[in-house]
Amino acid sequence: MKKLVLVTAAVAAFCGVAYAQRPAPNAAQTIQSRQASYKQMAAAQKAIGDQLRAGSPDIAQIRQRAAFLADRSVHVLRWFPRGTGPETGIRTRAKSEIWSDGAGFQRAGANFVVAARALNRAAASGDIARIRAAFPAVGRTCGACHDGYRAPAQ
Amino acid sequence: MAGAPPTGAGVRIWDLPVRLFHWSIVLLIPALWWTAENGRMELHLLLGEILLGLLLFRLLWGVLGSSTARFASFVKGPVAVIRYLRGNGPGIGHNPLGALSVVAMLLALGVQIGLGLFASDEDGIYAGPLSHRMPDLESAHELAERHETFFWVLVALIALHLLAVLYYLVVKRSNLVAPMVTGRGPAGEAGQAMVPAPWWRFVLAVALAVGMTLAILKLL
């Protein structure tokens, strides 16, 4: 039994390492789809901000966008397999620090998840004051990642 | 305060609101540039809103203010500009050529603030208070790029203004900076001085500027 556990753990560890080091099967596609996802997230972010800027915010609109952001936030860290950085020669603003400072990137990603979920809970409550209070952290945690791990445009 | 003894040389040229507006701009424009360059966008947006209020005040003061603050007193046609260039007697306040520069800077400031009001960063995180009026994020972000480019138009006009001030100081031996600080300077050839505006006009201009600013930020 103990042997079985050890073997299973070894296999799992090997698979984990193999997965982490496996080059992206299609780097171009990965880059393109994460860029598209980020554009959708930016649009959602702007849409929530627009509602908060408007005289009478539409809670349903905010709720839908906040749920979308919270849902996507969990996936962000998976959009950067090794071999999808600037070394590919493909147009991407992902900096090599994403991989050289993996721990920092993971932390930044986790902060975003926490903020996006908090906003989603606030949106679900329908309390505008709570939404207003939770919203800036989403922008800040998005921005924290952009500052350290995204190259400037052009 | 008409009977107050003169502090410093000459006659009154610029009232306090004009001077405060001028030096606020001197502080705000570098601060706005710095906050934008360093990603301090919350502060950038706040300073931009303050600048909007100041600009609106200056435009109102250009109608309600003291004689040298009024557009009607200093915005002149090309004939006056040419006469001035031929060395025809300067009065007090903006000369006809300098007035063009003032109008250009105020206009550029208006354009820049207008662009900022509707602009958004590419991530939809920091956006101007009227950016929800843009059809989508992409068009709002395009305005942000124009906002960035147009800043250099503002810089060019300010550089021209500074060069002109330097030219007056070095070549024409006329210090334009001191009057903008103290409000006083040499009387014009006809010996005229500024006709001040009563205090209630200042209160009215401030109230109108604040009201208009809030209306633009909150109601539009």
Interface residues (C-beta under 8 A of the other chain):
Chain A: A42 A43 A44 Q45 K46 A47 G49 D50 Q51 R53 A54 G55 P136 G139 C142 G143 H146 D147 A153
Chain B: G39 E42 S120 E122 D123 G124 I125 Y126 A127 P129 L130 S131 H132 D136 L137 A140 K218 L219
